[in-house]
Amino acid sequence: MPAVPNRGKPLILLTGVSGFCGAWIAHALLQDGYAVCGVVRSETKGEYLASVFSSHGSSFFFEKIEDTAKAAVVDYDDNTQNVLETNAEGIDHILESVKKHGSKVQRFIYLGSVQALLEKDKPLGYIYKETDWYQSAIDAVKANKPDITGEQRYAASKALAEQNIIRFEEQNPNLSWDITRILPSYVFGFANPTELNYSMKMVYLWLTNPPSPEVLPYQMGYNFWAADYIDVQDLAKLSVKGLQTEGAGGKRIIVNAKAFSYQDLFNTVASLGLKGPRGTPELALQLLPEKFVDDHTAKDILGWSEYIPLASCIKDCYESFEQSGLRISE
């Protein structure tokens, strides 16, 4: 399938443009010569973004759509069905709409999450890959188990959305456009101070309510004492690469900078001279892999291997916290 080069200022329709990742993706697209129509739910958010991107003139404009494919603004820990409707059910409506009305569409990019991979029964040291699924979370959601957690619900919604995409591709083999699925790990970086995303809230939580030192060596596993990260600016540029790379069509691409532990985070904060917990600097977390999630697809397909380091990413996080009025003590 054809890629979408930036010749002639092609128009990109971008949903979620007012969010943390969406705004940075819009910025990267505009910087690379694309025109962007951002979909927003309120006139206020659209006007704010128009002012942010005013230097690009008419290359950025917005459309207000209050009910994009039954989408809803939800929190990660929401225990309602809204998160499922937003991701899993909403994608069906969007794809069918593109199929019906998108005669000029060349590529559809879905921004997922590595949370869709992270099955919890894997052995110590297991490296997740693009063929994995968080099947127990999917099963729990389908069975409507009463004890399902917010993390499981979110992960299942992302996984089910992807599976709906796969089914759509199988049922429509003769489409004139293709679909690329990009799955980032935790996304950190400089954020809109009025609206921190879940990943940024997690960083703030780790820095203001750190685990006790004796717990750190024993809580092994993704989302416990360690995880992977990617800077939002890298994610935005990789999303553009996903548009421009012919071989990305029909692929599931993991984008992920590096694994880090709580202690890596604390050591980075200390090296930058910032306030925050110090943990146990001499603690050797030798079981930490380079990455919990294999991102070879980003390198093999998109040609991307150099990521923004954790120190730069955390410095931007602190600036966002400060502008948000959030304080971190020693």
C-alpha positions, 0 to 999 in steps of 0.5 A: 500500500502507498505511504503518505509522503509530505509532498504537496501538504497532504491533509491528516485527520487527527483524533485526540489532538487535544491530548498529550500524545495527539498534540505532539503528533500534530506538532510533528506533522506540521513541522514536517509539512503536513496539514492537520485537521484536529478533531476536538470535543469542545470549541475551547480546546480547538481554539486553544490548539489553533493559538498554539499552532498559529505559526502554521497558519491555515495548515492547522484547523479543527472540527468540533465533534462531540461524540466521535464514535461514541468516544468518552473521556475516561480515567485509566481506573474508570470501572465503567464500560466507557473505556471499552466503548472508546477503544474497542467499540469506537474503532469499529465505527471509525473504520466503517466511516473511513471505508464508506466516506474516505475515498482519498484515505491512504493510511490509517494509524491506530495508536495503541499501547504495549499494555495490550501485550503484558500478560502476567503469567510470563516467567521472570525475564520474559521479553514481550514481543509483537505477537503477544496479547494480554489474554487474561485481561481480554477474557476477564472483560469478555466474562464481565468479571466483577473483580477486574481492575482498571489496569486490566480493563484499559489493557483489554480495551486496547487489545480488543481494539487491535483485534477488531482492526485485524478482523476488519482487515480480514473482512475487507481484503481489497481496501485501497488504504491500509492500517498501521498499529503503533504501540508505545510503552509509558509515554513521558515528557513535556505535557500540557500543564492543565491536563497530565496524562496517566503516564505522567501522573504515574511518574508524579506518584512514583516521585511523591509516594515511592516504595520503601527500599526493602520492597524495591529488589523483590517487586519484579515485573512490568508496572511494579518496580520497573517499566519501559518508557518513550519520550512523547516527542519520539512517539510523535516523530515515529507516528509520522514515520509510520505514515511515510514508510511504505512497509509499515502498512498492515504492521504492528509496531512497538516503539520503546526507548528503554527499561527503567526501575524506580531506582533508575528514576531516583538516580536520574533525578539526583543526577539532574539536581532535582528534588525527589526521593533518593531511594537506595542508590547502591542497590544493584537491580541486575535482573533488569533487562534492557527492555521489557518489550522488544521494539525491533519492529521500530528499527526494522520497519521504521529505521528508528533506534536512537531514543531520547534518554531518560534524563532529558525526558524526566527534566521535561516531566519536572517542568510540566509538574512545576507549570501544573503547580505540582510540587515534589519534595526531597 
